[in-house]
């Protein structure tokens, strides 16, 4: 019989804390902790950072071989919650009852930025932010910075869209553009429809900062004035523009192609 701690009351202090973390971005920001739910996110964290601050699981989750093996390999002993309690915490449908509480990474902003990076300027849709993070990790971009007004990278929707990419990136949030610009030692590249060179014709092999703007307004005028290289993605004229996450994927993988980078083709 398992000797793990078990909780079945919703009035338990741990359950209350978990509920606040699971459903409130404000609480996550306040305490500097993040609630990770599901096998994929938990495994990605374990492989990169080791044991979480806390772990919870249901009996049905512990009966899943993949979950049991993952926890055993990393010597994680979860608190067991009843199925009803875990449903109060869960933000996904038909998920496996496994979740971690982890410290939200807060890396120091480098004094100089002289390598590839992506800057998100008020990108507000969590799905777009998470997709861009996943694209950055896949394309080999290791640093992502966000401006004030960008969706919180550690919110449940961004985490789900990122599919574990967070733990392969260094993420700096709420960085004002002037603060970043004074540290920048590589050109800033942005995209627009008119008056830009085709992304497929420009030389993208050197390090650069890709700046990606708000879904409706694009880049702020302040940031746009500092763009060194404007690039366009050729497309059919009846379509006004690409979604910001789609545009990011085109640009980052064209850069990767030009550099001759090789990876696992799937």
Phi and psi in degrees as GROMACS dihedral restraints (atoms count N, CA, C in turn):
[ dihedral_restraints ]
;  ai    aj    ak    al  type     phi  dphi    fc
    3     4     5     6     1   -67.9    20    10
    4     5     6     7     1   138.8    20    10
    6     7     8     9     1  -100.9    20    10
    7     8     9    10     1    10.8    20    10
    9    10    11    12     1   -63.8    20    10
   10    11    12    13     1   149.2    20    10
   12    13    14    15     1   -62.9    20    10
   13    14    15    16     1   139.0    20    10
   15    16    17    18     1  -125.0    20    10
   16    17    18    19     1   142.6    20    10
   18    19    20    21     1  -131.1    20    10
   19    20    21    22     1   133.3    20    10
   21    22    23    24     1  -129.5    20    10
   22    23    24    25     1    -0.3    20    10
   24    25    26    27     1  -105.8    20    10
   25    26    27    28     1   132.1    20    10
   27    28    29    30     1   -72.4    20    10
   28    29    30    31     1   -11.5    20    10
   30    31    32    33     1   -87.0    20    10
   31    32    33    34     1    -1.9    20    10
   33    34    35    36     1   -62.8    20    10
   34    35    36    37     1   134.7    20    10
   36    37    38    39     1   -55.8    20    10
   37    38    39    40     1   -38.3    20    10
   39    40    41    42     1   -64.2    20    10
   40    41    42    43     1   -41.7    20    10
   42    43    44    45     1   -62.9    20    10
   43    44    45    46     1   -41.1    20    10
   45    46    47    48     1   -62.9    20    10
   46    47    48    49     1   -42.9    20    10
   48    49    50    51     1   -63.3    20    10
   49    50    51    52     1   -42.9    20    10
   51    52    53    54     1   -64.0    20    10
   52    53    54    55     1   -39.8    20    10
   54    55    56    57     1   -63.0    20    10
   55    56    57    58     1   -41.3    20    10
   57    58    59    60     1   -61.8    20    10
   58    59    60    61     1   -44.9    20    10
   60    61    62    63     1   -66.6    20    10
   61    62    63    64     1   -40.1    20    10
   63    64    65    66     1   -66.2    20    10
   64    65    66    67     1   -34.1    20    10
   66    67    68    69     1  -115.1    20    10
   67    68    69    70     1    -1.1    20    10
   69    70    71    72     1  -130.3    20    10
   70    71    72    73     1   110.7    20    10
   72    73    74    75     1   -63.3    20    10
   73    74    75    76     1   -34.3    20    10
   75    76    77    78     1   -61.5    20    10
   76    77    78    79     1   -41.4    20    10
   78    79    80    81     1   -67.7    20    10
   79    80    81    82     1   -39.2    20    10
   81    82    83    84     1   -59.8    20    10
   82    83    84    85     1   -43.6    20    10
   84    85    86    87     1   -64.9    20    10
   85    86    87    88     1   -41.6    20    10
   87    88    89    90     1   -63.8    20    10
   88    89    90    91     1   -45.1    20    10
   90    91    92    93     1   -95.9    20    10
   91    92    93    94     1    -8.4    20    10
   93    94    95    96     1    70.1    20    10
   94    95    96    97     1    31.0    20    10
   96    97    98    99     1  -129.1    20    10
   97    98    99   100     1   158.0    20    10
   99   100   101   102     1  -130.8    20    10
  100   101   102   103     1   145.0    20    10
  102   103   104   105     1  -103.0    20    10
  103   104   105   106     1   114.6    20    10
  105   106   107   108     1  -104.9    20    10
  106   107   108   109     1   128.9    20    10
  108   109   110   111     1  -123.4    20    10
  109   110   111   112     1   133.4    20    10
  111   112   113   114     1   105.9    20    10
  112   113   114   115     1   157.1    20    10
  114   115   116   117     1   -61.4    20    10
  115   116   117   118     1   -46.5    20    10
  117   118   119   120     1   -62.3    20    10
  118   119   120   121     1   -48.7    20    10
  120   121   122   123     1   -66.2    20    10
  121   122   123   124     1   -41.6    20    10
  123   124   125   126     1   -64.9    20    10
  124   125   126   127     1   -41.4    20    10
  126   127   128   129     1   -65.6    20    10
  127   128   129   130     1   -41.7    20    10
  129   130   131   132     1   -60.3    20    10
  130   131   132   133     1   -40.3    20    10
  132   133   134   135     1   -66.0    20    10
  133   134   135   136     1   -46.0    20    10
  135   136   137   138     1   -59.7    20    10
  136   137   138   139     1   -42.7    20    10
  138   139   140   141     1   -66.4    20    10
  139   140   141   142     1   -28.7    20    10
  141   142   143   144     1   -96.6    20    10
  142   143   144   145     1   -38.1    20    10
  144   145   146   147     1  -122.2    20    10
  145   146   147   148     1   -10.0    20    10
  147   148   149   150     1    89.0    20    10
  148   149   150   151     1  -158.0    20    10
  150   151   152   153     1   -63.3    20    10
  151   152   153   154     1   143.9    20    10
  153   154   155   156     1   -79.5    20    10
  154   155   156   157     1   170.9    20    10
  156   157   158   159     1   -68.4    20    10
  157   158   159   160     1   -34.9    20    10
  159   160   161   162     1  -154.6    20    10
  160   161   162   163     1   154.3    20    10
  162   163   164   165     1  -139.4    20    10
  163   164   165   166     1   142.2    20    10
  165   166   167   168     1  -132.9    20    10
  166   167   168   169     1   150.1    20    10
  168   169   170   171     1  -155.8    20    10
  169   170   171   172     1   159.7    20    10
  171   172   173   174     1   -97.4    20    10
  172   173   174   175     1   163.8    20    10
  174   175   176   177     1   -60.6    20    10
  175   176   177   178     1   -38.3    20    10
  177   178   179   180     1   -65.7    20    10
  178   179   180   181     1   -35.0    20    10
  180   181   182   183     1   -67.3    20    10
  181   182   183   184     1   -42.3    20    10
  183   184   185   186     1   -66.3    20    10
  184   185   186   187     1   -19.7    20    10
  186   187   188   189     1   -82.2    20    10
  187   188   189   190     1    -9.0    20    10
  189   190   191   192     1   -80.2    20    10
  190   191   192   193     1   121.3    20    10
  192   193   194   195     1   -53.3    20    10
  193   194   195   196     1   -40.6    20    10
  195   196   197   198     1   -62.5    20    10
  196   197   198   199     1   -40.7    20    10
  198   199   200   201     1   -67.8    20    10
  199   200   201   202     1   -48.8    20    10
  201   202   203   204     1   -59.1    20    10
  202   203   204   205     1   -42.7    20    10
  204   205   206   207     1   -66.9    20    10
  205   206   207   208     1   -41.9    20    10
  207   208   209   210     1   -61.2    20    10
  208   209   210   211     1   -47.2    20    10
  210   211   212   213     1   -68.1    20    10
  211   212   213   214     1   -38.0    20    10
  213   214   215   216     1   -66.8    20    10
  214   215   216   217     1   -42.8    20    10
  216   217   218   219     1   -62.7    20    10
  217   218   219   220     1   -34.4    20    10
  219   220   221   222     1  -102.5    20    10
  220   221   222   223     1     7.8    20    10
  222   223   224   225     1    54.8    20    10
  223   224   225   226     1    46.4    20    10
  225   226   227   228     1  -101.4    20    10
  226   227   228   229     1   124.7    20    10
  228   229   230   231     1  -110.2    20    10
  229   230   231   232     1   101.5    20    10
  231   232   233   234     1   -79.7    20    10
  232   233   234   235     1   153.1    20    10
  234   235   236   237     1   -75.9    20    10
  235   236   237   238     1   135.4    20    10
  237   238   239   240     1   -93.7    20    10
  238   239   240   241     1   125.5    20    10
  240   241   242   243     1  -107.3    20    10
  241   242   243   244     1   149.6    20    10
  243   244   245   246     1   -65.9    20    10
  244   245   246   247     1   158.9    20    10
  246   247   248   249     1   -59.3    20    10
  247   248   249   250     1   -40.6    20    10
  249   250   251   252     1   -64.9    20    10
  250   251   252   253     1   -40.5    20    10
  252   253   254   255     1   -66.1    20    10
  253   254   255   256     1   -42.3    20    10
  255   256   257   258     1   -64.9    20    10
  256   257   258   259     1   -34.7    20    10
  258   259   260   261     1   -62.7    20    10
  259   260   261   262     1   -30.2    20    10
  261   262   263   264     1   -66.3    20    10
  262   263   264   265     1   -28.7    20    10
  264   265   266   267     1   -89.9    20    10
  265   266   267   268     1   -28.3    20    10
  267   268   269   270     1   -67.5    20    10
  268   269   270   271     1   141.2    20    10
  270   271   272   273     1  -114.7    20    10
  271   272   273   274     1    10.3    20    10
  273   274   275   276     1  -125.1    20    10
  274   275   276   277     1   157.1    20    10
  276   277   278   279     1   -96.1    20    10
  277   278   279   280     1   135.0    20    10
  279   280   281   282     1    57.4    20    10
  280   281   282   283     1    37.8    20    10
  282   283   284   285     1   -88.4    20    10
  283   284   285   286     1   169.0    20    10
  285   286   287   288     1   -84.0    20    10
  286   287   288   289     1   139.6    20    10
  288   289   290   291     1   -76.6    20    10
  289   290   291   292     1    68.2    20    10
  291   292   293   294     1  -136.3    20    10
  292   293   294   295     1   133.2    20    10
  294   295   296   297     1  -151.2    20    10
  295   296   297   298     1   149.9    20    10
  297   298   299   300     1  -120.5    20    10
  298   299   300   301     1   150.9    20    10
  300   301   302   303     1  -107.9    20    10
  301   302   303   304     1   125.7    20    10
  303   304   305   306     1  -132.4    20    10
  304   305   306   307     1   157.0    20    10
  306   307   308   309     1   -73.4    20    10
  307   308   309   310     1   128.7    20    10
  309   310   311   312     1   -69.6    20    10
  310   311   312   313     1   122.8    20    10
  312   313   314   315     1   -59.2    20    10
  313   314   315   316     1   134.7    20    10
  315   316   317   318     1  -134.3    20    10
  316   317   318   319     1    71.9    20    10
  318   319   320   321     1   -68.7    20    10
  319   320   321   322     1   150.8    20    10
  321   322   323   324     1   -73.3    20    10
  322   323   324   325     1   140.3    20    10
  324   325   326   327     1   -67.2    20    10
  325   326   327   328     1   128.8    20    10
  327   328   329   330     1   -65.9    20    10
  328   329   330   331     1   150.1    20    10
  330   331   332   333     1   -66.1    20    10
  331   332   333   334     1   -30.7    20    10
  333   334   335   336     1  -136.8    20    10
  334   335   336   337     1   136.3    20    10
  336   337   338   339     1  -111.5    20    10
  337   338   339   340     1   106.9    20    10
  339   340   341   342     1  -128.0    20    10
  340   341   342   343     1    25.0    20    10
  342   343   344   345     1  -136.5    20    10
  343   344   345   346     1   176.6    20    10
  345   346   347   348     1   -58.8    20    10
  346   347   348   349     1   139.8    20    10
  348   349   350   351     1  -162.0    20    10
  349   350   351   352     1   166.2    20    10
  351   352   353   354     1  -125.2    20    10
  352   353   354   355     1   137.1    20    10
  354   355   356   357     1  -118.9    20    10
  355   356   357   358     1   124.5    20    10
  357   358   359   360     1  -100.1    20    10
  358   359   360   361     1   116.7    20    10
  360   361   362   363     1  -100.3    20    10
  361   362   363   364     1    94.3    20    10
  363   364   365   366     1    60.8    20    10
  364   365   366   367     1    37.3    20    10
  366   367   368   369     1   -76.7    20    10
  367   368   369   370     1   113.8    20    10
  369   370   371   372     1   -99.8    20    10
  370   371   372   373     1   -22.6    20    10
  372   373   374   375     1   -79.8    20    10
  373   374   375   376     1   121.9    20    10
  375   376   377   378     1   -58.6    20    10
  376   377   378   379     1   -36.2    20    10
  378   379   380   381     1   -63.3    20    10
  379   380   381   382     1   -40.8    20    10
  381   382   383   384     1   -64.3    20    10
  382   383   384   385     1   -44.7    20    10
  384   385   386   387     1   -62.1    20    10
  385   386   387   388     1   -47.5    20    10
  387   388   389   390     1   -63.0    20    10
  388   389   390   391     1   -39.9    20    10
  390   391   392   393     1   -64.9    20    10
  391   392   393   394     1   -40.2    20    10
  393   394   395   396     1   -64.8    20    10
  394   395   396   397     1   -41.4    20    10
  396   397   398   399     1   -60.2    20    10
  397   398   399   400     1   -43.3    20    10
  399   400   401   402     1   -64.3    20    10
  400   401   402   403     1   -40.6    20    10
  402   403   404   405     1   -64.5    20    10
  403   404   405   406     1   -42.7    20    10
  405   406   407   408     1   -58.8    20    10
  406   407   408   409     1   -47.2    20    10
  408   409   410   411     1   -61.8    20    10
  409   410   411   412     1   -41.4    20    10
  411   412   413   414     1   -68.8    20    10
  412   413   414   415     1   -33.3    20    10
  414   415   416   417     1   -86.5    20    10
  415   416   417   418     1    -5.7    20    10
  417   418   419   420     1    89.7    20    10
  418   419   420   421     1    16.2    20    10
  420   421   422   423     1   -88.5    20    10
  421   422   423   424     1   119.8    20    10
  423   424   425   426     1   -96.6    20    10
  424   425   426   427     1   -11.2    20    10
  426   427   428   429     1  -125.4    20    10
  427   428   429   430     1   129.0    20    10
  429   430   431   432     1  -127.6    20    10
  430   431   432   433     1   133.4    20    10
  432   433   434   435     1  -122.7    20    10
  433   434   435   436     1   147.9    20    10
  435   436   437   438     1  -128.7    20    10
  436   437   438   439     1   149.1    20    10
  438   439   440   441     1   -86.6    20    10
  439   440   441   442     1   162.8    20    10
  441   442   443   444     1   -55.5    20    10
  442   443   444   445     1   138.9    20    10
  444   445   446   447     1    97.3    20    10
  445   446   447   448     1    -9.5    20    10
  447   448   449   450     1   -81.9    20    10
  448   449   450   451     1   147.0    20    10
  450   451   452   453     1   -54.2    20    10
  451   452   453   454     1   140.0    20    10
  453   454   455   456     1   -61.6    20    10
  454   455   456   457     1   120.7    20    10
  456   457   458   459     1   -64.1    20    10
  457   458   459   460     1   -22.4    20    10
  459   460   461   462     1  -104.4    20    10
  460   461   462   463     1    21.1    20    10
  462   463   464   465     1   -79.0    20    10
  463   464   465   466     1   158.5    20    10
  465   466   467   468     1   -56.4    20    10
  466   467   468   469     1   -42.8    20    10
  468   469   470   471     1   -67.7    20    10
  469   470   471   472     1   -39.5    20    10
  471   472   473   474     1   -67.9    20    10
  472   473   474   475     1   -41.7    20    10
  474   475   476   477     1   -60.7    20    10
  475   476   477   478     1   -42.8    20    10
  477   478   479   480     1   -64.7    20    10
  478   479   480   481     1   -42.9    20    10
  480   481   482   483     1   -68.7    20    10
  481   482   483   484     1   -30.8    20    10
  483   484   485   486     1   -73.9    20    10
  484   485   486   487     1   -23.3    20    10
  486   487   488   489     1    53.1    20    10
  487   488   489   490     1    41.4    20    10
  489   490   491   492     1    92.3    20    10
  490   491   492   493     1    -4.8    20    10
  492   493   494   495     1   -61.8    20    10
  493   494   495   496     1   -29.6    20    10
  495   496   497   498     1   -49.7    20    10
  496   497   498   499     1   -36.3    20    10
  498   499   500   501     1   -87.6    20    10
  499   500   501   502     1     6.7    20    10
  501   502   503   504     1  -115.1    20    10
  502   503   504   505     1     8.0    20    10
  504   505   506   507     1  -127.5    20    10
  505   506   507   508     1   157.1    20    10
  507   508   509   510     1  -102.3    20    10
  508   509   510   511     1   116.9    20    10
  510   511   512   513     1  -113.4    20    10
  511   512   513   514     1   123.2    20    10
  513   514   515   516     1  -113.2    20    10
  514   515   516   517     1   118.9    20    10
  516   517   518   519     1  -104.8    20    10
  517   518   519   520     1   158.8    20    10
  519   520   521   522     1    51.5    20    10
  520   521   522   523     1    49.2    20    10
  522   523   524   525     1   -97.6    20    10
  523   524   525   526     1   114.5    20    10
  525   526   527   528     1   -63.3    20    10
  526   527   528   529     1   144.9    20    10
  528   529   530   531     1   -57.7    20    10
  529   530   531   532     1   -43.7    20    10
  531   532   533   534     1   -58.5    20    10
  532   533   534   535     1   -36.1    20    10
  534   535   536   537     1   -64.3    20    10
  535   536   537   538     1   -41.4    20    10
  537   538   539   540     1   -73.2    20    10
  538   539   540   541     1   -41.6    20    10
  540   541   542   543     1   -61.5    20    10
  541   542   543   544     1   -37.2    20    10
  543   544   545   546     1   -70.5    20    10
  544   545   546   547     1   -16.3    20    10
  546   547   548   549     1   -99.5    20    10
  547   548   549   550     1    -6.7    20    10
  549   550   551   552     1   -77.7    20    10
  550   551   552   553     1   129.8    20    10
  552   553   554   555     1  -123.5    20    10
  553   554   555   556     1    13.9    20    10
  555   556   557   558     1  -128.8    20    10
  556   557   558   559     1   157.0    20    10
  558   559   560   561     1   -65.8    20    10
  559   560   561   562     1   149.6    20    10
  561   562   563   564     1   -97.2    20    10
  562   563   564   565     1   127.6    20    10
  564   565   566   567     1  -115.3    20    10
  565   566   567   568     1   131.2    20    10
  567   568   569   570     1  -127.3    20    10
  568   569   570   571     1   168.3    20    10
  570   571   572   573     1  -116.9    20    10
  571   572   573   574     1   144.1    20    10
  573   574   575   576     1  -157.1    20    10
  574   575   576   577     1   164.6    20    10
  576   577   578   579     1   -79.7    20    10
  577   578   579   580     1   -47.2    20    10
  579   580   581   582     1  -102.2    20    10
  580   581   582   583     1   149.1    20    10
  582   583   584   585     1    65.2    20    10
  583   584   585   586     1    37.3    20    10
  585   586   587   588     1  -135.3    20    10
  586   587   588   589     1   152.9    20    10
  588   589   590   591     1   -83.3    20    10
  589   590   591   592     1   144.0    20    10
  591   592   593   594     1   -60.5    20    10
  592   593   594   595     1   135.2    20    10
  594   595   596   597     1   -61.7    20    10
  595   596   597   598     1   -22.5    20    10
  597   598   599   600     1   -85.9    20    10
  598   599   600   601     1    -8.8    20    10
  600   601   602   603     1  -108.4    20    10
  601   602   603   604     1   -21.1    20    10
  603   604   605   606     1   -76.7    20    10
  604   605   606   607     1   151.5    20    10
  606   607   608   609     1   -84.9    20    10
  607   608   609   610     1   111.7    20    10
  609   610   611   612     1  -110.1    20    10
  610   611   612   613     1    15.6    20    10
  612   613   614   615     1   -75.6    20    10
  613   614   615   616     1   -25.5    20    10
  615   616   617   618     1   -77.5    20    10
  616   617   618   619     1   156.0    20    10
  618   619   620   621     1   -58.9    20    10
  619   620   621   622     1   145.7    20    10
  621   622   623   624     1  -157.9    20    10
  622   623   624   625     1   163.3    20    10
  624   625   626   627     1  -102.3    20    10
  625   626   627   628     1   118.4    20    10
  627   628   629   630     1   -86.8    20    10
  628   629   630   631     1   124.6    20    10
  630   631   632   633     1  -109.8    20    10
  631   632   633   634     1   125.9    20    10
  633   634   635   636     1  -123.0    20    10
  634   635   636   637     1   129.5    20    10
  636   637   638   639     1  -101.5    20    10
  637   638   639   640     1   175.3    20    10
  639   640   641   642     1   -53.4    20    10
  640   641   642   643     1   144.9    20    10
  642   643   644   645     1   -56.2    20    10
  643   644   645   646     1   -38.5    20    10
  645   646   647   648     1   -97.7    20    10
  646   647   648   649     1   -37.6    20    10
  648   649   650   651     1  -101.9    20    10
  649   650   651   652     1   -13.4    20    10
  651   652   653   654     1    73.9    20    10
  652   653   654   655     1  -152.3    20    10
  654   655   656   657     1   -74.2    20    10
  655   656   657   658     1   148.2    20    10
  657   658   659   660     1   -65.3    20    10
  658   659   660   661     1   150.4    20    10
  660   661   662   663     1   -56.0    20    10
  661   662   663   664     1   -37.9    20    10
  663   664   665   666     1   -60.2    20    10
  664   665   666   667     1   -45.6    20    10
  666   667   668   669     1   -72.2    20    10
  667   668   669   670     1   -41.1    20    10
  669   670   671   672     1   -58.6    20    10
  670   671   672   673     1   -33.0    20    10
  672   673   674   675     1   -64.9    20    10
  673   674   675   676     1   -22.5    20    10
  675   676   677   678     1   -98.9    20    10
  676   677   678   679     1     2.6    20    10
  678   679   680   681     1   -70.8    20    10
  679   680   681   682     1   129.5    20    10
  681   682   683   684     1   -90.0    20    10
  682   683   684   685     1   -29.7    20    10
  684   685   686   687     1  -138.4    20    10
  685   686   687   688     1   115.1    20    10
  687   688   689   690     1   -96.4    20    10
  688   689   690   691     1   130.0    20    10
  690   691   692   693     1  -125.2    20    10
  691   692   693   694     1   147.7    20    10
  693   694   695   696     1  -122.5    20    10
  694   695   696   697     1   152.5    20    10
  696   697   698   699     1  -109.3    20    10
  697   698   699   700     1   110.8    20    10
  699   700   701   702     1   -57.6    20    10
  700   701   702   703     1   133.1    20    10
  702   703   704   705     1  -154.2    20    10
  703   704   705   706     1   170.6    20    10
  705   706   707   708     1   -64.5    20    10
  706   707   708   709     1   137.5    20    10
  708   709   710   711     1   -65.4    20    10
  709   710   711   712     1   -23.1    20    10
  711   712   713   714     1   -75.2    20    10
  712   713   714   715     1   -10.4    20    10
  714   715   716   717     1  -101.3    20    10
  715   716   717   718     1   124.3    20    10
  717   718   719   720     1   -65.5    20    10
  718   719   720   721     1   -48.8    20    10
  720   721   722   723     1  -164.6    20    10
  721   722   723   724     1   166.7    20    10
  723   724   725   726     1   -87.9    20    10
  724   725   726   727     1   152.8    20    10
  726   727   728   729     1   -56.7    20    10
  727   728   729   730     1   144.4    20    10
  729   730   731   732     1   -60.0    20    10
  730   731   732   733     1   -36.4    20    10
  732   733   734   735     1   -69.9    20    10
  733   734   735   736     1   -37.1    20    10
  735   736   737   738     1   -67.0    20    10
  736   737   738   739     1   -41.6    20    10
  738   739   740   741     1   -62.0    20    10
  739   740   741   742     1   -40.9    20    10
  741   742   743   744     1   -60.4    20    10
  742   743   744   745     1   -42.0    20    10
  744   745   746   747     1   -64.2    20    10
  745   746   747   748     1   -42.9    20    10
  747   748   749   750     1   -60.5    20    10
  748   749   750   751     1   -48.5    20    10
  750   751   752   753     1   -66.1    20    10
  751   752   753   754     1   -47.9    20    10
  753   754   755   756     1   -67.7    20    10
  754   755   756   757     1   -35.9    20    10
  756   757   758   759     1   -82.2    20    10
  757   758   759   760     1   -23.4    20    10
  759   760   761   762     1   -67.7    20    10
  760   761   762   763     1   -40.8    20    10
  762   763   764   765     1   -61.0    20    10
  763   764   765   766     1   -43.5    20    10
  765   766   767   768     1   -63.3    20    10
  766   767   768   769     1   -40.3    20    10
  768   769   770   771     1   -62.6    20    10
  769   770   771   772     1   -44.9    20    10
  771   772   773   774     1   -62.6    20    10
  772   773   774   775     1   -32.3    20    10
  774   775   776   777     1   -80.2    20    10
  775   776   777   778     1    -6.7    20    10
  777   778   779   780     1    72.4    20    10
  778   779   780   781     1    23.7    20    10
  780   781   782   783     1   -66.6    20    10
  781   782   783   784     1   142.9    20    10
  783   784   785   786     1  -119.1    20    10
  784   785   786   787     1   146.1    20    10
  786   787   788   789     1  -153.8    20    10
  787   788   789   790     1  -169.9    20    10
  789   790   791   792     1   -78.2    20    10
  790   791   792   793     1   119.0    20    10
  792   793   794   795     1   -84.5    20    10
  793   794   795   796     1   133.0    20    10
